[in-house]
Amino acid sequence: MSFLRSALRSPARNVQCAFAARAQSTSATAAVMEPVISALEQADRTILPSAPKANPINFTGFKPASFARHLKPHDFVRNDKPPRPYKKRPYLGPSATESKRRDVFYQLNIDPLHEATNSHLMSRFVSEMGKIQSRAETGLTWKNQRRMGKAIRRAKMMGIIPALSKRALSHFGLDLTGATSMPRL
């Protein structure tokens, strides 16, 4: 009985092979098998055309795969992706010509490293938390921004400006730059 069920599920070609193998094993005659095979072929012709045909999977947007080449992971990526949006460059400060107009050190031809002992000047280029301000905030040229950073680091190591705050240090009424805030005795 299970043999007939599997034969009914398979197409007629497979049924003929299955029945031929079964007939040889049970030594059944071809005359007995002929009407069964023809009935199954007739049923196969009437049932199969009405059955819905499976549509092939539509892989639109993928690269076609050929058997002559190896597939790479990029071959499975869709081609119809929208282009990435334009990334805006981070603001790094003014242009070279604008920074030359705004940079006091450049205009007066002063080296910021020579001003490392001027605590008031150094504190103007430091944030409230003691960090060196960016070039976008200071408006210095690239060269003077690097030299100002080096001067600030030197001033912090010498103790001229505090490492973690902005205020300028003074000692006994004397500013470390040499200017007096009290009259001398």
N, C-alpha and C positions, 0 to 999 in steps of 0.2 A: 504494500500500500504506500509506503514512504517513497518507493521507487517511482510510482505513478505521479505523486505530488511533485517530486523534483523534476520529472519529465514535463509536467504541465507548466511549470514555471519557466523553463528554458525554451529558447527558440527551437524551431523545427529541425534545424541542422544538428543541433546537439542532441535532440530527442532521437533522431535516427541513429546516431552513433551509440547512444545509450541503450536503445532497444536492440541494436545489432549485437552489442556486447552482452546484453542480458539474454538474447536468444541463443547465442552460442553457449553460454554457461548453463542454461536450462534445457538445451537441445530442443527448443521449440522450432516448429517449421516456419518457413517463410510465408506460407499461405495464411497462417494464423496471425502473423505480425503485420501483414500488408494492410488490412483494413484499419488497424489501430494507428499505423503511421500516417495513412492518408487522412484519417479523421483529425489527427493532431496537426497536420499541415494545414488543413482547412480552417481549423480553429485559430491557428497562428496567423493566417492571412486575414481573418475577419477581426481579430482582436488588435493586432499590432498597428494597422494603419490609424485606428482611432485613438490610440494611446498618444499622449503629448510627447513630442520630441524634446529632448533636453537641449536647451540653448547653450552654446559654448560660453564660457565666462568671458566677459568683455573687459580686457585690460587696457582701457584707454588711458593715455597719459604715461604709460610705461614704455621703456625702450624695447624694441623687438629683440627677442633672444634668438640667436642663431646657434646651431649645434657645433659650428666650427670654431667657436671661441669660448673662452672661459667667462663665466659670469662673475662680475664684481659686485660688492654690496651696493655701489652707486647705481647699478643697473636697475635696482628695485625701487629707486626713488622716483617720485612723480616728476614729469617734465613740465607740467602745467602749473607749477607753483608760482605765485606772484613774486615779483622781484622784491628783495629786501628793501625796506625804506632807507632813505639816505640818512646815514648817521652824522649828526652834527658834531664837528670837532669841538673838544673842550676849549674853553676860553683860556688862553695862556697869557693874556696881557695885551697891551697895545702893540701896534706894528712898530717896526724899527724907526720909521721917521717920526711917528707920534711920540715914542718913548724918548727919542733924542730931544724933542721939544720940552717934554715934561721932566726929564731927569736933571736935577740940579747939579749932581756930581759931574755929569757929562758937560753941561754948559759952563761950569766954572773950572773944569779940568782938575777936579779933586779926586784923589784915590780914597775910596771908603775904608780901606785897610788902615790908612793913617789916622782915621777918626775913631778907631776902636776904643780910645780912652774917653770919648765924649759921651757920657751916659745919657744926656738929654737927647742927643741926636740918635743914639742907638735905640732908645726906648720908643722913638717914633715909628720904627720899623718892626716892632714886636707886638704881638696881640696881647690881650688881657691875661691870657694864660701863659705867656712867655714864649709862644711859638713865633718863628720868623714868618712874617707876612709873605704871601705869594706875590709874584711879579704883577699879577692882575690887580692887586691892591696897591702896591707901591708905585707902579708905573715906571720903574727903572729899566735901563737897557739890560740885556742879558748879561753882559760882562759885569756891570756894576751891581746887579742883583746877586750874582755869585760872590763877588767881593764883599758886599754888604753882609751876606750870610756868614762868610768867614770872619768878618769883623765882629759880628754879634756873638758868634761862638767863642771867639777869643776873649771878648769882654765878659762873657759869662764865666769862662774859666779863670779869668783874673779877678773876678768878683766885683767888677765895675757895675754891672747890671745884674739884678737877681735872675736866677735860672727859671723860676716858676711864676713870675708876675711881671707887670709892665713898669712899675714905678722906678724912677731914677733914684739912685742911692746918694745920700749926702752924709758926711761924717763931721760931727761937731760944728755944724753950721757952715762947713766948707764943702762945696760941691767938689767931686773928684776931678772935675775938669779944671779946677783952679780958681773958679769964680767964687767970690765970698757972698754969703747971704747975711752975714753979721759983720759989723765993723770990727776991724782988727784992733787989738789993744797994744 
